Amino acid sequence: MKNNNLLKNIIIIILALALLFILNITLDSYKVRIVNLCSIYIILGLSMNLINGFTGLFSLGHAGFMALGAYTVALLTMSPQAKEVNFYMEPILPFLKDLNMPFVLALIMGGLMAALFGFLIGAPVLKLTDDYLAIATLGFSEIIRIIIINLQPITNGALGLKGIPPKNNAFFAAMLGQTPKINLLWAGVIAIITIVFMNLLMKGSYGKALKAIREDEIAARSMGINLFRHKVMSFTISSFMAGVGGGLLAISLGTIDPTLFKFSLTWNILLIVVIGGMGSIKGTIISAIIVTIGMEALRFLDESINLGFMQTPALPGLRMVVFSIILMMAVIFKKDNIFKSTLKKARGRYAKD
């Protein structure tokens, strides 16, 4: 039975990689960017679900850890010439000007930087619970953003960083005579690795311990589970994944600034987790794809709409209002897992038939 499941999982991974490769070649630049964002939001959704869904804690500091990963990757991959162009108000620190790393190593460093801050922040605040923990993590996220704004010689302050080198599929584009576009394989492969890691973690002893903490901390403590150690471990791993997701987002966008990492970014990821289901890996994957595509499909709501008999004025932000309403409805009507409950209903109807 285990061999059959292993073979099934290997086949699914191979098919997913093949699909990514085909999409990477066949889709146009805009659609490639959307699929790339889907992969990034899968990583971010799973990272938040690890701490909020599987461990049962309520953290709202994801945007801060994403910012740490994004700025680390940007500074480590940008050329000295690009840094000189960006830092015209105040020169960059000398040791950062010529510092350059390969993309993979820079991405790992971005994750480690976020994990370090996650550990330092998690150690004191994880003694708090519920709303107090949410407020504390949200506060730390804003502190990180304000520090980024004020560290002009390192982060370029409010001006942000532009000209972050993208990862293009130049090789395949040259073979097919196409214009180079974003390479889907980077974010896609890392998303697959994240999914596999989350499945292995949740099936192992650490995953079972995290679920036990979520269900009943007193019972978990009586079983010999070190609550503080496991919470800090979960928070640190979640921060690492958020840092990697932030680094991929920086590479995808090509430009970052502190306004990108406001609370609204955490809100988007929370929307994915809640709709997909707290503690559901499959639900998070499906939700990340639906929400990302939905955000792009509803962009027309921010613009002026011609209804034929009248033309509505442009309402910037209406798109996010719609998603906020969706989040509230999801919390009110489907507290546990939208996709699981829908599947159960479908099975029940099939059984009756």
N, C-alpha and C positions, 0 to 999 in steps of 0.2 A: 504493500500500500504506500509506504514512504517512498519507494523507488518510483512508483507511478506519479506521485505528487511532484517529486523532484524533476522527473522527465517533463511533466506538464509545465512546470515553472520555467524550465530551460527553453522549451519551445515558445512559450509566451514572450520571454525576453528576446529571443532571436527574431521573432515576428515583429516585436516593437522596434528593434534596431533596424530591421529591414524597412519598416514603414517610415521611420525617421529619415533613412537614407533616400527613399523615393520622394518623400515630401521636400527634402532638402534640395533636390534637383528640379522637381517639376513645378513647385509653387512659385508665384511671383514674390517680389520683395515684401509687399504689404502683408500677404498671407503668411509668409515665413516669419515675419516679426510677431504676428499674433500667435502662431504655434510656439514660437520661442518663449513668449510671455506665459503661455499655458504651462510649459515645463518649469519655468521659474516659480510660478505661483503654486505648482504642485509641491515643489521643495519647501516653499515658505509655509504653505498650509499644513504640511506634515510636521514641520518644525514646531509650529504653534500647537498643533494637536497633541504632540508629545507631552508638552507641559500642561496644557489646559484640558485636553481630553483624556489622555491615558494616566496622567499623574493626579488629576483632579484639582490643580491649582489654577488661579485666575490671574494670568500675567498679561499686561498691556504694554510691554516694553519692546516689542518686536522691531518697530521702526528704528529705534536707537541702535540695536545690534546690526540691522541691515546697513545703517549709515556707516558704522565702523568698518564693515566688510567692504562696502562700496568704495569708500575713500582709500582704504588700504590697497585694494586692487588697482584703483586708478593711479595712485602715486607710484606704485611699483611697476606699472606697465607703460606709463607715459614716457616719451623720449625727453631728454634734457631740453631740446628745442621747444617742444610743446609746453613744458613746464615754464620755460622762460617767457613764452607768449602769454600764458595764463597769469603769472605772478608779476604784473606790471605795477600794481599799486604798492606792493611791498615784496621784496625779493624772498624767494623760498630759502629755507635753511640749507646751507651748503652741502651737508651730508645727504640731503634728499634729492638735490638737483641731478646728480649723476647716478642715483640708485635706480637700478633697473633689473627686473627678474623675468623669467619666462612666465607665461600666463598661468600654467598649472600651479607652479610654485607660489605665484602671487595670490591665486585663489585660495590655496591652503593657508597662506599667511593671513588672508582676510578672515577666514573662518577661525583661525587660532586667536586672532586679535579680538574678535567678537566673543569667543569662548572664554578668554582671559577676563574680559570685563564682565561677562555673564557669571563667572565664578566669584569675582570680587564683589559684584552686586548681590548675587544670590546668597552668599554666605550670611550676610546680616538680615536681608529682607525676607528670606524664606521661613523665618520664625514667625512671621505674620501669617494671617489667614484671610481668605475671602476678600471682602472689599478693601481691607487695609493693604493687602498684597497688591491688588490691582492699582490702587492709588500710588503706592510706593514705586512700582515698576514703571507706571506712566510718568511719574516724576523724574525717575532716572533717565528715561528715554528723552524727555524734554531737556534735561541737564546736558546730555550728550550732544543734542542738537545745538544748544546755546554755546557749548564749548567749541563745537566745530565752527560756528559763526565767528567766534572771537579769536580763534587760532589762525590768524591771517598768514603767518609765515609757513604754516604746515598745510592748511586746508584751503587757502585763498578766501577764507571768510564767506561772506554772503554772495560773492561773485561766483562761487562754485568752480568746477573744473570742466573744461571743454577739450575736445580733441582726444578723448580716451580711445585708444586704438581698438577697433572692432575685430572680432574673429570672423573673417569672411571665408566663404567657400571658393576662394580664388582658383584653386587647383581644378575643381569640377567645372567651374564657370569657364575656364580656359579650354577645357576639353570639349564642352558643349557649345562654345561660342556665345555664352551668356554674360550679362553684367554681374560682377561679384555682388553677393548679398550675404546676410548674416548666416553663419553656419549653425544649423539646428542641432548638429550632433553634440556640441559641447553641453548645452543646457539639457538636451534630451537624454544623453547618456548619464549625466549627473543626477537627473530626476529618476532614472531607472535604478541607479545605484542607491539613491535615497529610499526608494520604495522597497528594494530588497533588504536594505539595512533595517528599516522599520519593521518589516515582517519578521526578520530573524530576531531582532531585539524583543519584540512583543511575545514571541513564542518561547524565548529563553527565560531563565530564572529572574533576571533583572526586570523584564517586562511584566512578569507575574507579580513581582514585588511592587512595581509601580501601580498596577491595577489594584492590588490589595490596599495600598495607601489611599487610592482614590475612593474605594468602597467604604473603608472603615479604618481610620488611623489607629484607634485604640486596639482593635483586633490585630492589625498588622504589627504593632509594637509588641504585643503579647506573643506573636509568632517569632520574634527575634529579628525583625526587620529594622534596620537602622534608618529611621525616618529622615533625619537631617541629611545623611550621606546620600541617600537615594534621591531626595528632592534636589540637592545641589548637582548631582550627576545628571539628572533629567534636565535641569535648567541650563547647565553648561553645554550639553549636547545640542539642545534646542537652539542655544545662542550660536553655536558653531554652524549649524545648518542655516540659520538666518543670515549669518555673515557671508556664507557661500552664496546664498540666494541674492544678497545685496550686491556682491561682486559681479555676479552674472547679469544683474539688472544694469549695473554701471556700464559693462561692456556692450550690452544690448542697446542702451540709449545713447551712449557716446558722450553724454554730458550729465553732470549731477550738480545739485546745489542743496543747501539745507532745507529749503521749502519742500523738496521732494519727500523728506522723511518726517513729515508732520504726523499727528495722530490719525489722520484720514487714511494713511497707508496701513497702519495697524488695523483700522476699521475694515478695510477691504479684505485683509487676511482673516480677520475674525468672522466676516461674512461667509467666507469659504468654509471655515471650520464648522460653523453653526449649521449652515445649510447641508453640508455633507454628513454631519453627525459627529458629536463629541466622542472620540475614541474609535473612529472608523477610518481605516486606511483607504478602502475602496471608495467610500463616500467622499472623502477629501479629494481624491483624484478626479472623480466625476464632477464634483462641485467646482474645483479649480478651473476645469475646462469650460464648464457652462458659464461661470461668472466672468471669466476673462473674455470669452467670445461675446457674451451678453453686454459687457461694458463697451465693447467696440461697436456692436450692432445698434446700441442706443445712443451713440454720439450725436445723432440727429436731434435729440431732445435739447441739446445745449445751443442749437442754432435756430434761426428763424424758420418756421414751417409754413408752407403754403397749403392751405386746406381747400383751395378752390374759391370758396365764397369769402374767405378772409385769410390774412397772413398774420400769424402770431409773432410777437417780438422774440428776439434771441434771449434765452434764459440760461446763462452759464451756471452750471451746477445742478441743473434739473436732473441730469443723469444720475448723480449721486443721491439725490432725494429719492428717486425711484428705487435704487438699491437699498437705501435705508429702510424704506417701507417693506421691501422684501425681507430684510433682516428681522424687522419687528414681527412680521407675520410668521416667519420661520420659528422665532423664539416662542411665540404665543401658541401656535397650532401644532408644531412639530418639534417638541423639546428634545427628543432623543436622537432620531435618525430618519430623515425624510426618505432616503432611498431604501432603507431597510423596511420601514413601515409600508412603503409602496410595494415593495417586493412581496411582503407577507400578504397584503391584500390580493395581489395578483395570483399568488399560490392558492389562497383560500378560494377564490372564484374558480380556479382551474380544478381544484379538488371537488367542488360542488358540481361542476359540469361533468 
